[in-house]
Amino acid sequence: MGILSLCFLVFSINGLVDAQITTEPSEVAAINKLIDYWDLSSKLNLTTDPCTQGASWAAEAANPRIACECPANICHITHLKIYALDISGELPPELFQLTELMDLNLGQNILSGSIPPGIGNLSLGINNFSGLVPVELGNLTKLKSLSFSSNNFNGPLPVGLGNLTSLEQLYIDSSGVSGPFPQELSSLKSLQTVWASDNGFTGKLPEFFGTFTISQHCMHDYRRLEGTALEGPIPSSYAALTKLEDLRIGDLGGEDSTLDFLVNLTSLSILYDFLSSRLSLFLEKLPVAGEIPSEIATFPNLQTLDLSFNKLTGAIPNSFQDSQSLHFLYLGSNNLNGQIPSNIITPQLRALDVSFNSITGNLPANFAKIRRTVNVVGTLVNGDGLLDEKASEISDCLLSGNKCTEKVPIDSFAVKCGGAQQASSYGVRFDDDSETLGASSVYTASNNKWAVSNTGSFISNPNGPQYTAQTASQITGTLDSELYKTARISPNSLRYYGLGLRNARYNVELHFSEIQMDDSESWRGLGRRLFDVYIQGERVLQDFNVKEEAHGSKRALVRSFEANVTNTIIDIHLMWAGKGTCCIPVQSTFGPLVSAIHVSRASLGTSSSNDDKKKVGKIVGITLGGVAGIFIIASVFYLWWVKKTPEHVPIHTDSPKKSLTSV
């Protein structure tokens, strides 16, 4: 049978060669025009027929790629990939002469304009398209994957997308669309992956997202719905997502949600019985109320659970003890109480955040030796070796009702976020902040003037869990370029605390520079970072975009605020709210970023860059005023003296002429 098959294959190939199969001439002309239009001749030199068998550009990994199907003596171009090659301009009309195109990937370029009607199967993520999403997309009924993430569309999703009943993947995050999800999307029963974060979606969180099921041969089910204007509660239909691998919902408005829909997701152990599997649940800032169901901790493949910044009450269930699967557990900033489970820190657990809860108890004495990152700031949990004396004071002073005083209060502090100590051009010494932080860490400065905490995991980041950023490029718009060449970054929550401050009013100066996202004329320049900033619990910046505010990347930007300190501590909180692009230039490029912080007592007159400018202005003003005063006095004296001179001596009001003589 094998010999016969081989003979048949050889015969078939010979038959194709003998028949001299060629590409449809109109498609050859079209592809050559596309190569010229996008200046791809150096990367794709078609010296032979585009559908030549075994051509280098037909390989699966080729980029650019042209692949064909040849059902008869004429071949048709069915696959076209021009990915991340910075092609620009609009979509030329020649593209639509490839009428048999089944797979089009033009992602991660800088294409602009609107998408013309009639386009084929497409992946157009990370471009610069604008206008409305074409209603003609609803005609692509055999489409399995649709991606137009990270673009600048506007308006609603077309209801015709409900016709794409074969669709399995929908990537529309950061695309600019808005309005409610069309009810017609409930027809997409095969939909497994939905990335829809960072859009202006309104209305209720769609109930039909809980009705989609996946085929038995597929191993992935994702829902990402962060950073929208959708409203809760989470529908009970989501309890049917028994094959869920990754659920991320955040920042819902409207009614509070509960976690009851999670209770029946116990069959996850059947589906994800392999090493690389994980179940990730990010349900932060929804808000979620009520108690944590004890069943969640028993899910055998649950690796990441983030329920922070909600309204959860009650105790942490004892079922979290001795978990064999949890790697990251974030329960911070809730209303939890009771004792922390004694064996909650397991060999598998890499990060634990229970900060800002009214919980008590003790952490195991040896947890610090196994290098776990733990944050218990703002709790009554006792962890020997976790918090030094000063960090323990943070926890005490941040607890509601506690009154703190400082024997030797300070009036200022400055931090070089993510970098080594540095003195600025205006005389302020910024302390070293190069300590390595983890996914849930607290670090107190050696001078005990400030502390920093980080919470969150950069999942899927190809560079690993890095919580600082750096650049060798020169930073413009400042005399202190080195101050901005490093930064602290966080996937979720980054907080700086000033410690032992005198109770007074303070100037807070935050220094920023976007050093991770490019602003070049490339797809890498299309990234957007948005985050919020709170000082003493008050939001002072919302959807803050450093690159946009500074008019480019690697440019210095300073924002100044005032705040009251009434309990010896100042809390500067930078938080990601699910907005901005997720994956430019690489996955997990998002979240808050800050280069330096300077806090000084307002009543003393600070030595910050802005205040130095004010001082210089005052000095110049005083100097000029003094000079003017002396000039006025001299003028008056001169006029008085002239009045005493003989009347025949002239007083010149114009510039004297060279030949001028006395009369």
FIDOMAR-268970 format. One line per 2 residues: number of its first residue (from 1); their letters; for each residue x, y, z negated of C-alpha. Coordinates in Angstrom, 1 decimal, m for minus. Example, Ala and Ser with C-alpha at 12.3 -4.5 7.8 and 13.67 -1.06 7.14 Angstrom:
FIDOMAR-268970
1 = as = 12.3/m4.5/m7.8; 13.7/m1.1/m7.1 .
//
This chain:
FIDOMAR-268970
1 = mg = 0.0/0.0/0.0; 2.9/2.4/m0.9 .
3 = il = 4.6/1.7/2.5; 1.3/2.3/4.4 .
5 = sl = 0.8/5.6/2.5; 4.3/6.8/3.3 .
7 = cf = 3.8/5.9/6.9; 0.5/7.8/7.0 .
9 = lv = 2.1/10.8/5.4; 5.0/10.8/7.9 .
11 = fs = 2.5/10.4/10.7; 0.4/13.2/9.4 .
13 = in = 3.4/15.6/9.1; 4.5/14.7/12.6 .
15 = gl = 1.0/15.2/13.8; 0.9/18.7/12.3 .
17 = vd = 4.3/19.6/13.8; 3.3/18.3/17.2 .
19 = aq = 0.1/20.3/17.1; 2.2/23.4/16.4 .
21 = it = m0.1/24.7/13.7; 0.1/28.5/13.4 .
23 = te = m1.5/31.2/11.3; m4.6/33.0/12.5 .
25 = ps = m3.1/35.9/14.5; m5.2/38.6/12.8 .
27 = ev = m3.9/37.4/9.4; m0.3/37.5/10.6 .
29 = aa = m0.8/41.1/11.7; m2.5/41.9/8.4 .
31 = in = 0.2/40.4/6.2; 2.9/42.2/8.2 .
33 = kl = 1.1/45.5/7.7; 0.9/44.9/4.0 .
35 = id = 4.6/44.2/3.8; 5.3/47.5/5.6 .
37 = yw = 2.7/49.4/3.5; 4.1/48.2/0.2 .
39 = dl = 7.8/48.3/1.4; 8.3/44.6/0.6 .
41 = ss = 10.6/43.7/3.6; 13.6/43.3/1.3 .
43 = kl = 11.7/40.8/m0.8; 9.6/39.1/1.9 .
45 = nl = 11.2/38.8/5.3; 8.8/36.8/7.5 .
47 = tt = 11.1/35.6/10.2; 8.8/32.7/11.0 .
49 = dp = 5.1/32.0/10.8; 3.6/32.9/7.3 .
51 = ct = 2.2/29.4/6.9; 5.4/27.6/7.8 .
53 = qg = 5.5/24.4/5.8; 8.1/24.4/3.1 .
55 = as = 8.8/28.1/3.4; 10.5/29.6/0.3 .
57 = wa = 7.6/32.1/m0.2; 5.1/29.3/m0.5 .
59 = ae = 6.5/27.8/m3.7; 4.3/28.0/m6.8 .
61 = aa = 7.0/30.1/m8.6; 7.7/32.4/m5.6 .
63 = np = 7.1/36.2/m6.0; 6.0/37.5/m3.6 .
65 = ri = 4.1/34.4/m2.6; 2.1/33.4/0.5 .
67 = ac = 0.4/30.1/0.5; m1.9/28.6/3.1 .
69 = ec = m4.4/25.9/3.9; m4.6/24.4/7.4 .
71 = pa = m7.9/22.5/7.8; m7.5/22.4/11.6 .
73 = ni = m4.9/23.6/14.0; m5.2/27.2/12.7 .
75 = ch = m3.9/28.0/9.2; m5.3/30.6/6.9 .
77 = it = m3.6/32.6/4.1; m5.4/31.5/0.9 .
79 = hl = m3.0/32.7/m1.8; m1.2/36.0/m2.1 .
81 = ki = 0.8/37.1/m5.1; 2.7/40.3/m5.4 .
83 = ya = 3.2/40.5/m9.2; 5.0/43.1/m11.3 .
85 = ld = 6.9/44.5/m8.3; 5.8/48.2/m8.8 .
87 = is = 4.0/48.4/m5.5; 2.0/51.7/m5.5 .
89 = ge = m0.8/53.4/m3.5; m4.3/52.2/m2.9 .
91 = lp = m5.5/48.9/m1.6; m5.0/49.1/2.2 .
93 = pe = m7.8/48.0/4.5; m5.6/45.3/6.1 .
95 = lf = m5.9/43.3/2.8; m9.5/42.5/3.6 .
97 = ql = m8.6/41.0/6.9; m7.4/38.0/4.9 .
99 = te = m10.9/36.6/4.9; m10.0/33.1/3.6 .
101 = lm = m8.1/34.5/0.6; m8.9/32.4/m2.5 .
103 = dl = m6.4/33.7/m5.0; m5.1/37.3/m5.1 .
105 = nl = m2.7/38.4/m7.9; m1.6/42.0/m7.7 .
107 = gq = m1.2/42.4/m11.5; 1.4/44.6/m13.3 .
109 = ni = 1.9/47.1/m10.5; 0.9/50.8/m10.2 .
111 = ls = m1.9/50.5/m7.7; m4.4/53.3/m7.9 .
113 = gs = m7.7/54.5/m6.4; m10.9/52.6/m6.5 .
115 = ip = m11.4/48.9/m5.6; m13.2/48.7/m2.2 .
117 = pg = m16.3/46.5/m1.9; m15.8/43.0/m0.6 .
119 = ig = m12.5/42.2/m2.3; m11.7/38.5/m2.8 .
121 = nl = m10.8/36.6/m5.9; m8.5/38.9/m7.9 .
123 = sl = m6.2/39.4/m10.7; m5.6/43.2/m10.9 .
125 = gi = m4.6/43.5/m14.6; m2.2/46.3/m15.6 .
127 = nn = m2.6/48.8/m12.7; m4.0/52.2/m12.5 .
129 = fs = m7.3/51.6/m10.8; m10.2/54.1/m11.5 .
131 = gl = m13.8/54.6/m10.7; m16.6/52.1/m11.2 .
133 = vp = m16.1/48.3/m11.3; m17.4/47.2/m7.8 .
135 = ve = m20.8/45.5/m7.9; m19.6/43.4/m5.1 .
137 = lg = m17.6/41.3/m7.5; m20.9/39.5/m8.2 .
139 = nl = m20.6/38.0/m4.7; m17.6/35.9/m5.7 .
141 = tk = m19.7/33.1/m7.1; m16.8/30.5/m7.0 .
143 = lk = m14.4/32.7/m8.9; m12.9/31.0/m12.0 .
145 = sl = m10.7/33.8/m13.3; m11.3/37.5/m13.2 .
147 = sf = m8.8/40.0/m14.6; m8.7/43.8/m14.4 .
149 = ss = m7.2/44.5/m17.8; m5.3/47.7/m18.5 .
151 = nn = m6.8/50.0/m15.9; m8.7/53.3/m15.9 .
153 = fn = m12.2/52.3/m14.8; m15.3/54.0/m16.1 .
155 = gp = m18.9/53.2/m16.5; m20.6/49.9/m17.4 .
157 = lp = m19.8/46.3/m16.3; m21.9/45.5/m13.2 .
159 = vg = m24.9/43.2/m13.9; m23.8/41.1/m10.9 .
161 = lg = m21.0/39.6/m12.9; m23.7/37.3/m14.2 .
163 = nl = m23.6/35.6/m10.8; m20.1/34.3/m11.5 .
165 = ts = m21.4/31.0/m13.0; m18.1/29.3/m12.3 .
167 = le = m16.1/31.9/m14.3; m13.9/30.4/m17.0 .
169 = ql = m11.6/33.4/m17.9; m12.6/37.1/m18.2 .
171 = yi = m9.8/39.6/m19.0; m11.1/43.1/m19.2 .
173 = ds = m9.3/44.5/m22.3; m8.2/48.1/m22.1 .
175 = sg = m9.9/48.5/m18.7; m11.9/51.7/m19.5 .
177 = vs = m15.4/50.2/m19.1; m18.1/51.2/m21.5 .
179 = gp = m21.8/50.8/m22.4; m23.5/47.6/m23.5 .
181 = fp = m22.6/44.1/m22.3; m25.1/43.2/m19.6 .
183 = qe = m27.5/40.5/m20.7; m26.9/38.8/m17.4 .
185 = ls = m23.5/37.6/m18.7; m25.4/35.0/m20.7 .
187 = sl = m25.4/33.0/m17.5; m21.7/32.4/m17.7 .
189 = ks = m21.9/29.1/m19.5; m18.5/28.0/m18.4 .
191 = lq = m16.7/31.0/m19.9; m13.9/30.0/m22.2 .
193 = tv = m11.8/33.0/m22.6; m13.0/36.6/m23.2 .
195 = wa = m10.6/39.4/m23.8; m12.6/42.6/m24.1 .
197 = sd = m10.9/44.6/m26.7; m10.1/48.4/m26.5 .
199 = ng = m13.1/49.4/m24.5; m16.1/51.7/m25.0 .
201 = ft = m18.6/48.9/m25.4; m21.7/49.9/m27.4 .
203 = gk = m24.8/48.1/m28.7; m25.0/44.9/m30.7 .
205 = lp = m22.2/42.3/m30.6; m23.6/40.0/m27.9 .
207 = ef = m25.3/36.9/m29.3; m24.7/35.0/m26.1 .
209 = fg = m21.0/34.9/m26.7; m21.8/32.2/m29.2 .
211 = tf = m23.6/30.1/m26.6; m20.7/29.5/m24.2 .
213 = ti = m19.2/26.0/m24.4; m16.2/24.6/m22.7 .
215 = sq = m15.7/21.5/m20.8; m14.2/18.4/m22.4 .
217 = hc = m11.0/18.7/m20.4; m10.2/22.2/m21.4 .
219 = mh = m8.3/22.9/m24.6; m8.6/26.7/m25.1 .
221 = dy = m11.4/28.9/m26.3; m10.7/32.6/m27.1 .
223 = rr = m12.8/35.6/m28.1; m11.2/39.0/m28.5 .
225 = le = m13.5/41.9/m29.3; m11.4/44.5/m31.2 .
227 = gt = m11.4/48.2/m31.0; m14.9/48.8/m29.5 .
229 = al = m18.0/50.6/m30.6; m20.0/47.4/m31.0 .
231 = eg = m22.2/46.9/m34.0; m22.8/44.0/m36.3 .
233 = pi = m23.7/41.7/m37.8; m21.9/38.8/m36.3 .
235 = ps = m24.7/36.6/m34.8; m25.5/33.2/m36.3 .
237 = sy = m25.1/31.8/m32.8; m21.3/32.0/m33.2 .
239 = aa = m21.6/29.0/m35.5; m21.8/26.9/m32.3 .
241 = lt = m18.2/27.8/m31.3; m17.0/24.5/m32.7 .
243 = kl = m14.1/24.3/m30.3; m12.9/27.8/m31.1 .
245 = ed = m9.1/28.3/m31.1; m8.7/32.1/m31.4 .
247 = lr = m11.4/34.5/m32.7; m10.5/38.2/m33.1 .
249 = ig = m13.3/40.7/m34.0; m12.7/44.0/m35.6 .
251 = dl = m14.0/47.5/m36.4; m17.7/46.7/m36.0 .
253 = gg = m20.2/49.3/m37.0; m23.8/48.8/m38.2 .
255 = ed = m24.9/46.1/m40.6; m22.5/44.1/m42.7 .
257 = st = m21.6/40.6/m41.6; m21.1/37.4/m43.6 .
259 = ld = m18.8/34.5/m43.0; m21.6/31.9/m43.0 .
261 = fl = m21.2/31.3/m39.3; m17.8/29.7/m39.9 .
263 = vn = m19.0/27.0/m42.2; m19.8/24.4/m39.5 .
265 = lt = m16.6/24.7/m37.5; m15.2/21.6/m39.0 .
267 = sl = m14.8/19.6/m35.8; m11.7/21.7/m34.9 .
269 = si = m9.6/18.9/m36.3; m10.8/16.6/m33.5 .
271 = ly = m9.8/18.9/m30.7; m6.6/20.5/m31.9 .
273 = df = m4.6/17.5/m32.9; m1.3/18.5/m31.4 .
275 = ls = 1.7/20.4/m32.6; 1.3/23.6/m30.8 .
277 = sr = m2.4/24.1/m31.7; m3.6/26.8/m34.0 .
279 = ls = m6.9/28.3/m35.0; m6.6/32.0/m35.5 .
281 = lf = m9.4/34.0/m37.2; m9.0/37.8/m37.2 .
283 = le = m12.1/39.3/m38.8; m10.7/42.5/m40.2 .
285 = kl = m12.5/45.9/m40.7; m15.8/44.6/m39.6 .
287 = pv = m17.1/45.0/m42.4; m17.7/41.6/m43.8 .
289 = ag = m19.4/41.3/m47.1; m20.2/38.4/m49.5 .
291 = ei = m17.9/35.6/m50.7; m15.3/33.6/m48.8 .
293 = ps = m16.8/30.2/m47.9; m14.6/27.5/m49.5 .
295 = ei = m14.9/25.4/m46.4; m12.7/27.7/m44.4 .
297 = at = m9.6/26.7/m46.3; m10.2/23.0/m45.4 .
299 = fp = m10.0/23.5/m41.7; m7.1/21.2/m40.8 .
301 = nl = m5.6/23.4/m38.1; m6.3/26.8/m39.4 .
303 = qt = m2.9/28.6/m39.3; m3.8/32.3/m39.4 .
305 = ld = m6.7/33.8/m41.3; m7.1/37.6/m41.5 .
307 = ls = m10.0/38.9/m43.5; m8.4/42.1/m44.7 .
309 = fn = m10.1/45.6/m45.0; m13.6/44.2/m45.6 .
311 = kl = m16.1/44.1/m48.5; m15.5/40.5/m49.6 .
313 = tg = m16.4/39.8/m53.3; m16.0/37.0/m55.7 .
315 = ai = m12.9/34.9/m56.3; m10.4/33.4/m53.8 .
317 = pn = m11.7/29.8/m53.4; m9.6/27.1/m55.1 .
319 = sf = m9.8/25.2/m51.8; m6.9/27.4/m50.6 .
321 = qd = m4.6/25.5/m53.0; m2.3/23.0/m51.4 .
323 = sq = m3.4/23.9/m47.8; m1.5/21.8/m45.3 .
325 = sl = m2.1/24.2/m42.3; m2.2/27.8/m43.4 .
327 = hf = 0.8/29.9/m42.3; m0.5/33.4/m42.7 .
329 = ly = m3.3/34.5/m45.1; m4.4/38.1/m45.3 .
331 = lg = m7.0/39.0/m47.8; m5.9/42.5/m48.7 .
333 = sn = m8.1/45.6/m49.3; m11.3/43.8/m50.4 .
335 = nl = m13.3/43.6/m53.6; m12.0/40.2/m54.7 .
337 = ng = m11.7/39.3/m58.3; m10.9/36.4/m60.6 .
339 = qi = m7.6/34.5/m60.7; m5.4/33.8/m57.8 .
341 = ps = m5.3/30.0/m57.2; m2.2/28.7/m58.9 .
343 = ni = m1.0/26.6/m55.9; m1.9/28.9/m53.1 .
345 = it = 1.7/29.3/m52.0; 2.5/26.0/m50.2 .
347 = pq = 5.6/25.0/m48.2; 3.7/25.9/m45.0 .
349 = lr = 2.6/29.4/m46.1; 4.9/32.1/m44.6 .
351 = al = 2.9/35.2/m45.7; 0.3/36.0/m48.3 .
353 = dv = m1.4/39.4/m48.7; m3.8/39.9/m51.6 .
355 = sf = m3.1/43.5/m52.2; m5.6/46.0/m53.4 .
357 = ns = m8.0/43.5/m55.0; m8.9/43.2/m58.7 .
359 = it = m7.4/39.8/m59.0; m5.2/38.4/m61.8 .
361 = gn = m3.0/35.4/m62.5; 0.5/34.3/m61.9 .
363 = lp = 2.5/33.3/m58.8; 4.8/30.3/m59.2 .
365 = an = 8.2/31.1/m60.6; 10.1/29.6/m57.6 .
367 = fa = 8.2/31.2/m54.8; 10.9/33.8/m54.2 .
369 = ki = 13.5/31.1/m53.7; 11.6/29.6/m50.7 .
371 = rr = 11.6/33.0/m49.0; 7.9/33.6/m48.8 .
373 = tv = 6.7/37.2/m48.1; 4.0/38.2/m50.5 .
375 = nv = 2.2/41.5/m51.2; 0.3/41.9/m54.5 .
377 = vg = 0.5/45.7/m54.7; m2.7/47.1/m56.2 .
379 = tl = m3.5/43.9/m58.2; m2.9/42.5/m61.7 .
381 = vn = m1.1/39.5/m60.3; 2.2/38.7/m62.1 .
383 = gd = 4.9/37.5/m59.8; 8.3/37.3/m61.6 .
385 = gl = 11.0/38.5/m59.2; 8.4/39.7/m56.6 .
387 = ld = 8.1/43.3/m57.8; 10.9/45.2/m59.4 .
389 = ek = 10.0/47.7/m62.2; 9.3/50.5/m59.9 .
391 = as = 7.2/48.5/m57.5; 5.2/47.2/m60.5 .
393 = ei = 4.5/50.8/m61.3; 3.0/51.3/m57.8 .
395 = sd = 0.7/48.5/m58.5; m0.4/49.9/m61.9 .
397 = cl = m0.8/53.5/m60.7; m2.8/52.4/m57.6 .
399 = ls = m5.3/50.5/m59.7; m8.5/52.5/m60.2 .
401 = gn = m8.8/54.2/m63.5; m5.1/54.0/m64.5 .
403 = kc = m3.4/57.3/m65.3; 0.3/57.5/m64.7 .
405 = te = 2.9/60.0/m65.8; 6.6/60.3/m64.9 .
407 = kv = 9.3/61.2/m67.4; 11.6/62.5/m64.8 .
409 = pi = 9.4/63.5/m61.9; 10.7/64.1/m58.4 .
411 = ds = 9.6/66.8/m55.9; 10.5/65.3/m52.6 .
413 = fa = 11.8/62.2/m50.7; 12.7/61.4/m47.1 .
415 = vk = 12.9/58.1/m45.2; 14.7/57.1/m42.0 .
417 = cg = 12.1/54.5/m41.0; 13.7/51.3/m39.7 .
419 = ga = 17.2/52.7/m39.7; 20.3/53.8/m41.7 .
421 = qq = 20.7/56.8/m43.9; 21.0/60.1/m42.0 .
423 = as = 21.3/63.8/m42.6; 19.3/66.1/m40.4 .
425 = sy = 20.4/69.2/m38.7; 18.4/71.2/m41.3 .
427 = gv = 20.1/69.6/m44.3; 17.6/66.9/m45.4 .
429 = rf = 19.1/63.5/m46.2; 16.8/60.7/m44.9 .
431 = dd = 17.3/57.5/m47.0; 18.2/54.1/m45.5 .
433 = ds = 15.2/52.0/m44.5; 16.8/49.2/m42.6 .
435 = et = 15.7/46.4/m45.0; 14.2/43.4/m43.1 .
437 = lg = 10.5/43.1/m43.8; 8.3/40.1/m43.1 .
439 = as = 4.7/39.5/m42.3; 3.6/40.5/m45.8 .
441 = sv = 6.4/42.4/m47.6; 7.1/45.1/m50.2 .
443 = yt = 10.4/46.9/m50.5; 11.4/49.5/m53.0 .
445 = as = 14.2/52.0/m52.2; 17.4/51.7/m54.3 .
447 = nn = 16.8/55.3/m55.6; 13.3/54.3/m56.7 .
449 = kw = 11.8/57.3/m54.9; 9.7/55.4/m52.4 .
451 = av = 8.5/52.0/m51.3; 7.2/50.5/m48.1 .
453 = sn = 4.9/47.6/m47.4; 4.0/45.8/m44.1 .
455 = tg = 1.1/43.4/m43.3; 0.4/41.5/m40.1 .
457 = sf = 1.8/39.1/m37.6; 3.0/39.8/m34.1 .
459 = is = 1.5/36.6/m32.5; 2.9/35.6/m29.1 .
461 = np = 5.6/38.2/m29.1; 8.5/36.8/m27.0 .
463 = ng = 11.0/38.7/m29.1; 9.8/37.1/m32.3 .
465 = pq = 8.6/38.7/m35.5; 10.4/42.1/m35.3 .
467 = yt = 9.1/44.8/m37.5; 11.5/47.5/m36.4 .
469 = aq = 12.2/49.1/m33.0; 15.3/50.8/m31.7 .
471 = ta = 16.6/52.4/m28.6; 20.0/53.6/m27.3 .
473 = sq = 18.4/56.3/m25.2; 18.7/60.0/m26.0 .
475 = it = 15.6/61.4/m27.6; 14.6/64.8/m26.2 .
477 = gt = 12.8/67.7/m27.8; 14.8/67.7/m31.0 .
479 = ld = 18.3/68.5/m32.4; 18.2/65.2/m34.3 .
481 = se = 18.1/62.6/m31.6; 19.5/59.9/m33.9 .
483 = ly = 16.6/60.4/m36.3; 14.2/59.0/m33.7 .
485 = kt = 16.2/56.1/m32.3; 14.7/53.6/m34.8 .
487 = ar = 11.2/53.1/m36.1; 9.1/50.9/m38.3 .
489 = is = 6.4/49.1/m36.4; 3.5/46.9/m37.7 .
491 = pn = 0.9/44.8/m36.0; m1.7/45.9/m38.6 .
493 = sl = m0.9/47.9/m41.7; 2.2/49.9/m42.6 .
495 = ry = 2.3/51.9/m45.8; 4.8/54.2/m47.4 .
497 = yg = 4.5/55.2/m51.1; 6.2/58.1/m52.8 .
499 = lg = 6.9/57.1/m56.4; 7.2/59.2/m59.6 .
501 = lr = 6.2/62.4/m58.0; 5.2/65.5/m60.0 .
503 = na = 1.5/66.0/m59.8; 1.2/68.9/m57.3 .
505 = ry = 0.5/69.7/m53.7; 2.9/68.4/m51.1 .
507 = nv = 3.8/68.9/m47.5; 3.9/65.6/m45.5 .
509 = el = 6.0/65.6/m42.4; 5.7/62.5/m40.1 .
511 = hf = 8.2/62.1/m37.2; 7.3/60.0/m34.2 .
513 = se = 8.8/59.0/m30.9; 7.5/56.3/m28.5 .
515 = iq = 10.6/54.1/m28.0; 9.0/50.8/m27.1 .
517 = md = 6.7/51.9/m24.2; 8.0/53.4/m21.1 .
519 = ds = 6.7/56.4/m19.2; 8.3/55.6/m15.9 .
521 = es = 6.5/55.3/m12.5; 6.2/51.6/m13.0 .
523 = wr = 3.6/49.2/m14.5; 5.7/49.4/m17.7 .
525 = gl = 4.7/53.0/m18.0; 1.0/52.1/m18.3 .
527 = gr = 1.1/51.0/m21.9; m1.0/52.9/m24.5 .
529 = rl = m0.4/52.8/m28.3; m3.2/54.0/m30.5 .
531 = fd = m3.4/54.0/m34.3; m4.8/55.8/m37.3 .
533 = vy = m3.0/57.6/m40.1; m4.4/58.0/m43.6 .
535 = iq = m2.8/60.1/m46.4; m4.2/59.6/m49.9 .
537 = ge = m7.0/57.6/m48.4; m8.1/60.5/m46.0 .
539 = rv = m7.8/59.9/m42.3; m5.7/62.6/m40.8 .
541 = lq = m5.1/61.1/m37.3; m7.5/58.9/m35.3 .
543 = df = m6.6/57.1/m32.1; m3.2/58.8/m32.3 .
545 = nv = m1.2/58.3/m29.1; 2.4/59.3/m29.6 .
547 = ke = 3.4/59.1/m26.0; 0.5/61.3/m24.9 .
549 = ea = 0.9/63.8/m27.7; 4.6/64.1/m27.0 .
551 = hg = 4.1/64.3/m23.2; 6.3/61.2/m22.6 .
553 = sk = 8.2/58.5/m24.2; 11.5/59.0/m26.0 .
555 = ra = 10.4/62.5/m26.9; 10.3/63.8/m30.5 .
557 = lv = 7.0/64.7/m32.1; 6.3/66.0/m35.6 .
559 = rs = 3.0/66.2/m37.3; 2.6/68.0/m40.7 .
561 = fe = m0.1/67.7/m43.3; m0.8/68.7/m46.9 .
563 = an = m1.9/66.4/m49.7; m2.5/66.4/m53.4 .
565 = vt = m0.7/64.1/m55.8; m2.6/63.5/m59.0 .
567 = nt = m1.3/60.2/m60.3; 2.5/60.4/m59.4 .
569 = ii = 2.1/58.4/m56.1; 1.4/59.4/m52.5 .
571 = di = 0.1/56.8/m50.1; 0.8/57.2/m46.4 .
573 = hl = m1.0/54.5/m44.5; m0.6/53.8/m40.8 .
575 = mw = m3.1/51.3/m39.4; m3.9/49.7/m36.1 .
577 = ag = m7.6/49.7/m35.3; m7.7/47.3/m32.4 .
579 = kg = m7.2/50.0/m29.7; m4.5/50.5/m27.0 .
581 = tc = m3.0/48.0/m24.6; m1.9/44.7/m26.1 .
583 = ci = 0.8/43.5/m23.7; 2.9/46.2/m22.0 .
585 = pv = 5.8/45.8/m21.6; 5.4/42.4/m23.4 .
587 = qs = 2.7/40.7/m25.5; 2.2/42.1/m29.0 .
589 = tf = 3.4/45.6/m28.1; 0.9/47.6/m30.2 .
591 = gp = 0.3/48.8/m33.7; 1.5/51.8/m35.7 .
593 = lv = 5.0/53.2/m35.2; 6.8/55.9/m37.2 .
595 = sa = 10.4/57.2/m37.0; 10.9/59.2/m40.2 .
597 = ih = 8.9/60.7/m43.2; 9.7/63.7/m45.3 .
599 = vs = 7.5/64.7/m48.2; 8.3/67.8/m50.3 .
601 = ra = 6.4/69.8/m52.9; 4.6/72.6/m51.2 .
603 = sl = 5.0/75.2/m54.0; 8.8/74.9/m54.0 .
605 = gt = 9.3/75.7/m50.3; 10.5/72.7/m48.4 .
607 = ss = 13.6/72.3/m46.3; 11.8/70.5/m43.5 .
609 = sn = 12.3/71.3/m39.9; 9.1/73.4/m39.7 .
611 = dd = 9.8/75.2/m42.9; 13.4/75.9/m41.9 .
613 = kk = 12.0/77.6/m38.8; 9.7/79.6/m41.0 .
615 = kv = 12.7/80.6/m43.2; 14.7/81.6/m40.1 .
617 = gk = 11.8/83.7/m38.9; 11.5/85.4/m42.3 .
619 = iv = 15.3/86.1/m42.4; 15.2/87.5/m38.8 .
621 = gi = 12.1/89.6/m39.7; 13.7/91.0/m42.8 .
623 = tl = 16.9/91.8/m41.0; 15.1/93.5/m38.1 .
625 = gg = 12.9/95.3/m40.5; 16.0/96.6/m42.4 .
627 = va = 17.7/97.7/m39.2; 14.5/99.5/m38.2 .
629 = gi = 14.2/101.2/m41.5; 17.8/102.4/m41.4 .
631 = fi = 17.2/103.7/m37.8; 14.1/105.6/m38.9 .
633 = ia = 15.9/107.2/m41.8; 18.9/108.1/m39.6 .
635 = sv = 16.6/109.6/m37.0; 14.8/111.8/m39.6 .
637 = fy = 18.1/113.0/m41.0; 19.4/113.7/m37.4 .
639 = lw = 16.3/115.7/m36.6; 16.6/117.6/m39.8 .
641 = wv = 20.3/118.4/m39.0; 19.5/119.4/m35.4 .
643 = kk = 16.9/121.9/m36.7; 19.7/123.6/m38.6 .
645 = tp = 22.0/124.0/m35.5; 22.1/127.2/m33.3 .
647 = eh = 19.1/127.5/m30.9; 21.3/127.6/m27.7 .
649 = vp = 22.5/124.0/m28.3; 20.3/121.7/m26.2 .
651 = ih = 18.7/118.5/m27.4; 18.7/115.8/m24.7 .
653 = td = 15.7/113.6/m24.3; 17.0/111.8/m21.2 .
655 = sp = 20.2/110.0/m20.7; 23.0/112.6/m20.4 .
657 = kk = 24.4/113.3/m17.0; 28.1/113.0/m16.4 .
659 = sl = 28.4/116.6/m15.3; 26.3/118.0/m18.1 .
661 = ts = 27.9/121.0/m19.8; 26.8/123.4/m22.5 .
663 = v = 25.0/126.5/m21.5 .
//
